[in-house]
């Protein structure tokens, strides 16, 4: 069974690329070992590369049987400088928690008919925050 691709794993892969490759140059390496130490399969490396491409972090990312190719974009440096995927998830969780608190405060100030609706929304926000808390980012 393959490892779950967590935000921490994606940050580690991106950090590896940033530390080892210059910007805007296409690199082809026939040594998957460094990446396989981070994530356990070629298919997971390919999946991460595809997401990195969609986000504009890399270009020309591909994985073959024993090799990989990648071109690093400056956006990768910017993204890691802002905390990467782990920070993005932490911000999401914090914003959902903040939303729940704001809705809870609002429900105290509303008329009873609206307070019940706000309470339902608060419960939904709390449920989302709880589910996110189960994941080890």
N, C-alpha and C positions, 0 to 999 in steps of 0.2 A: 504494500500500500504506500502510495506517495505521500510525502509530507504536505501539510496544509501550507499554502503560500501566504505567510503573514506579512503585515507591514514591516516588521523587523527584518524579515528575510529579504524583502524587496529593497529596503534601505541598505542592507549588507551587500547585495549584488550591485546596486548603483554606486555605493562607496568604492567597491572593488574596481569598477569601470573608471570612475573619476580618478582614483589613485594611480591607475596603470596606463591610461590612454590620454593622448592629447586631443584637443577639440578638433572636430571637423576632418579628421583623417580616418580613412577606412582601414580597419585592422582585421586581419584574418589570422586566427590562432588554431592550431590543431592540438590543443591541450585543454580538455574540458575539466581536468582535475580541480583547479581552483574554484570553478563555479559549482562543480558537483559536491565540493565540501560544504557549500552554503545551502544548496537545494539538491534534492536527491535524484533528480532525473532530467534527461535531456528535454522531455516534453514540458516539464515545469520551467526550465530555463527558457525555452521557446515561448511559453505563455507569458512569462515576465517580460521578455524582450518585446513581444507584441504590445503589451500594455505600455511599456516605456515608449514605444514608437507612437502609439495613439496620444500619449501625453506630450510628445515632442521632446522627450529626454534623449533619445537616440534616433539614428537613422540606419537603414540597411541592417537591422538586427536579424540574424538567422543562425540556426543551429542545424548541422548535419550530423552524420553518424559519429564523427570524432572531432569535428571542428566547429568553430563559430566565427561569425563576422559581425562587426559593429562599428558604427561611427558615432562618437559622442557629441552631443549638442550642448551649448552653453547653458541651456535650461536645466540640465542635470546638476550643474554647480549651483544654480539659483535655488532649485528645489531642495537640495541637501542643505544649503545654507539657511533655509527656513525650517529645517527640522525634518524634512522628508516625510515618508508615509506614516511613521509613528506619530509625529507631531500633528499631522493632518487628522488622524483618528482621535487623538486626545482633544483636539479643538472641537471635533464633531461631538464627542461625548460631553464636553464642558458646555457647549451651546445647547444641547438637548436638556441637560440638567438645569441650566439657566432658564430655558423656556418653561420647564416645569415649575420652577420657583416663581417666575413672573406670573404664570397662569394661576398658581395657588394664591398669590397676593391679590391678583385681580378678582378672583372668585370671592374673596372676603369683602370686596367693595361693591359687588354687583347686587342687583335685586335678586331675590330667590330664584326666579325662573331662569335667569341667565347664569346664576352661580352654579346651578346643576350642570349646565352645558360646559361651563369652564372647568368644572370638576372632572367631567368625562375626558376632556382634552388633557388635563393634568395627569390623569391616570394613564392615558395613552403615551404621553411623553415619558412618564416614569417607567412604563413597561419597555419602551425603546431603550432608555438609559440602562435598565437592568440587563436586557439582552446584550447590549454592547459591552457591559461589564463582565459578562461570561467569557468573552474572548480575550486571550492574552496577546495584546498587540506588541 
